[in-house]
Amino acid sequence: MQLIDIGANLTHDSFDRDRDAVLQRAREAGVAQLVVTGASREHSPKALELARAHPGFLFATAGVHPHHAVEYTEECDAEMRALLSQPEVVAVGECGLDYNRDFSPRPAQRRAFERQLQTAVDTGKPLFLHQRDAHQDFMAVMKQFDGQLPPAVVHCFTGTREELFDYFDQDWHIGITGWLCDERRGAHLRELVPHIPTHRLMIETDAPYLLPRTLKPLPKDRRNEPAFLAHIAEEVARDRGEALAVTATHTMETARTFFGLPAA
């Protein structure tokens, strides 16, 4: 069984002490390829550096998460575009809107989001999107670019049935994480996952965040890592009523096509 993790924050400092071991465990758990999330001006170049150190295995995105939207200056825009010119960088983002935490003012979030959508139009690279508690504004901003955008994935989907079907109407892809395994917040996803078309579904860990609560035993440090993608795949397969091998094959093929990844 082979899997592709479409989103892991491997530049996070919690991996500094054992990053090579984390990658080795991922390989042993069937992760054939992995996309390292670039989510800020600081970490997007680090994601590229990491991808270059592991050719064919790691790839990167380049973008600015809405939490960091205030840093999206003209200079930042130029830096992101330079990163996106590199072949190892396979998507624009993580970008979008987050009204749950409001770490950046909402007008700044929308401006940074619009700039990155324009970058996706200009480069043709797919979009790695974030949306939390901002669905209406998120859809309104995306609508401004209707008919121009490359393929898009709403990563770490945690929303409602209505939101999910709005995304289907736009032919966007969906990324499912270990949020599915959280009986407190993610139980509704188990009913929604079977509705995601096979060619739109991808899986991810969002490591080191969102440790699957159904994982046994849970690591003492509560850190999520790409090796646990296999557990998420098992949960998704069960909820979809299909064999794990089927889920693994389809999500891998979808991810490889979406990001333009070479065969592992």
Order of alpha helices (4+ residues) and beta strands (2+ residues): beta-alpha-beta-alpha-beta-alpha-beta-alpha-beta-alpha-beta-alpha-beta-alpha-beta-alpha-alpha
